[in-house]
């Protein structure tokens, strides 16, 4: 499934599951380092199943035929992440999407996140959460 097909599938919500993770999961520094190392070792271009970038981690059903060429590999799902937040060496996971292909194969947002977070010894359920503070009171003129 190329990017255009993915966009169309998301627009029509055909088997695509997206979940905003609230409060966001925060991967502590030590676990974040382990996850990043393992994602690099399991890169789709090197025979693995993950393609990681600073804003998104993608899980495929098989490794790519050649570096930079997705070939017949199908996208299972994506995780939206933010590096360096809330502190410099932590990673925040705030959204996950399972594609139509992933849904048909039995994947859920939780199983997708759990596979990646397991590299750091966590699951989505056990991962620390962002500390949400209430918004400030609005300024009012008297």
HELIX and SHEET records of a PDB file:
HELIX    1   1 UNK A    3  UNK A   12  1                                  10    
HELIX    2   2 UNK A   29  UNK A   41  1                                  13    
HELIX    3   3 UNK A   44  UNK A   46  5                                   3    
HELIX    4   4 UNK A  100  UNK A  104  1                                   5    
HELIX    5   5 UNK A  109  UNK A  117  1                                   9    
HELIX    6   6 UNK A  118  UNK A  120  5                                   3    
SHEET    1   A 5 UNK A  17  UNK A  27  0                                        
SHEET    2   A 5 UNK A  91  UNK A  98 -1                                        
SHEET    3   A 5 UNK A  75  UNK A  83 -1                                        
SHEET    4   A 5 UNK A  56  UNK A  60 -1                                        
SHEET    5   A 5 UNK A  50  UNK A  52 -1                                        
END                                                                             
